[in-house]
Amino acid sequence: MAEVEPSTDRILTSEPDRSLDTSGAPESDGTGGVGPDDSLRQKINARLANPLAGFSHAQLERMGEAYARKYELGNEEDVQAFREGAVCAQDTHAYLHYNRLNERDREVMNREAGHRWHQPRLLYLIMVLCSTCAAVQGMDETVVNGAQLFYSRQFGIKGDDPRSTWLLGLTNSAPYLCCAVLGCWLTVPFNHWFGRRGTIFITCLISAITVLWQAFTNTWWHMFIARFALGLGIGPKSATVPIYAAECSPPAIRGALVMQWQMWTAFGIMLGYAADLAFYKVPDPAHITGLNWRLMMGSAMLPAVIVCCFVYMCPESPRWYMGRARHRKAYESMVRLRYTKVQAARDIFYMHTLLEAESSMKLGRSKLAELITVPRNRRALVASEIVMFMQQFCGINVIAYYSSAIFEQANFSEISALSASLGFGVINFLFALPAVWTIDTFGRRNLLLTTFPLMALCLFFTGFSFWIPEETHRTARIACITLGIYLFGMVYSPGEGPVPFTYSAEAYPLYVRSYGMSLATATTWFFNFVLAITWPSLRSAFKDQGAFSWYASWNIVGWFLVLFFVPETKGKTLEELDQVFSVSTRVHAAYGARQVPYFIQRYIFRRHVEPERLYDHEDPAVHEKSYTPPRPQPTDAEREV
């Protein structure tokens, strides 16, 4: 960890650290070496990794007290909490040897280290809120899956002619078009004006209104307008909810909470399929045509209304308050989310110093330019865009949005098609559960390299199954098509499902991460739109065999892209990630090519072959050991036993 000059004035007055000013520094040569410009950026990341490194306990106590008094954060008890919290903020192990902590604070921090899910009830309420928001997202995306079987007929766009296929695709893809061109870019102003809770409330309110609006449409263009407006709720919500969860949670469970967004979105997808099946047999009363599909579309309103009803029972994000210099409100909010005031003071003080460190960084050019022109950042950008692009072009949302139509094309009855889609939704959710464990043990790159070939095989199998003669082998044809789609869901859920957002969130250095994530989110929604609008016409032009083979082939392409251009990021510190992405693209591509014979030798011929260590020859000054959580100490009760 790079040390920071121990000066409390610099932290509290936000004076820029001139030693980290990169303006006028020479450019990196892009060969993977560490030039002067790269070295300065590594110092930036080191300081952002821990802006309190290098201070003594006495200095930290004075800094904590000065901060509390400057912003009038409570009484003398709160000031003392900030003295102690500042010391604990420097090092996660500090509570073990910092003598001024009382026994209760020490025991709470010890339990926090050893039992990471032992958290206040209000934090669990935030987990429920974020999970319900994810379910809203999933239902918004998939209730259309079954409803389109009916409204496409009513709107006159069910045929295989080009007009019908393109209009059906345009209608279904409208929310994702809005997300890509407008919704995602409203995230920053919405969060600035309304806060995290306000953005969640407004976007869920938009979702509730627009899904109800969809239920009252009577033409394809009216449905298109309603669904386009739905994108205003989907886009900002998809970016805000994971941020809100991360900003309210302690570091020990932050990653797991962000990961649960994907898992509970899969749950919402399953609920969407269940709603389609539940309302299938609803008859049309007098003067109402298509009541069943209208109820399907409107059912997604329920979880959105639930979120609107209790979102303000949760505290606002302390990080959002800090960004607006409302330090007292931030502290009050954090106190509600932690067991003790020392815990709250620790997290608030660290958040404050991190914000001060970020504001003191001068790069000499725009962050967007840094994202593209700096080789380390550009390699992270390429890797992130590959996994985001492939999350869509692996073909998952073709099945998510059109599975009922696909099963109907395979001559399922309508209710059988809806039932089969529900089965896919259940599989998608259940197989997303292990990803919380596998993504941090098996690794991001390994998961992708394993699942891409399997997804390709599943889609080839599904497409080729349409060649089975229905007249003589109807049961085998139906079984094989269903099996191929289900197996695809089993492979996708622990691989390309959770990896892209996790990978993108950690690949970029902190000072350009928000820009990288904005681009990543816009990328996934844009190609989501491309899939949704083109599938009906693609299937009409190339039949089911060709359409499924198209996306199967993209999975093969994705495997090579990951092999050559996507390095592993599992368990890496910020400094280690700098090292990983400092390796030139050419060198990493050659390394990826050499992994193929290594895999064959070790896992097929079962020979003892040592794996190549790509990063052993990097500058050791950049490398730092991965974080190891402190060993929990026994409580008083455990000592007595």
Helices and strands as residue ranges (DSSP letters): H 8-13, G 18-20, H 36-49, H 57-70, H 76-90, G 94-96, H 103-114, H 121-154, H 162-178, I 179-183, G 184-186, H 187-214, H 220-248, H 251-278, H 291-298, H 301-310, G 311-313, H 318-323, H 327-337, H 341-359, H 367-373, H 375-393, H 396-409, H 414-430, H 435-441, H 444-465, H 470-492, H 499-507, G 510-512, H 513-565, H 574-580, H 585-599, I 600-604, H 636-640
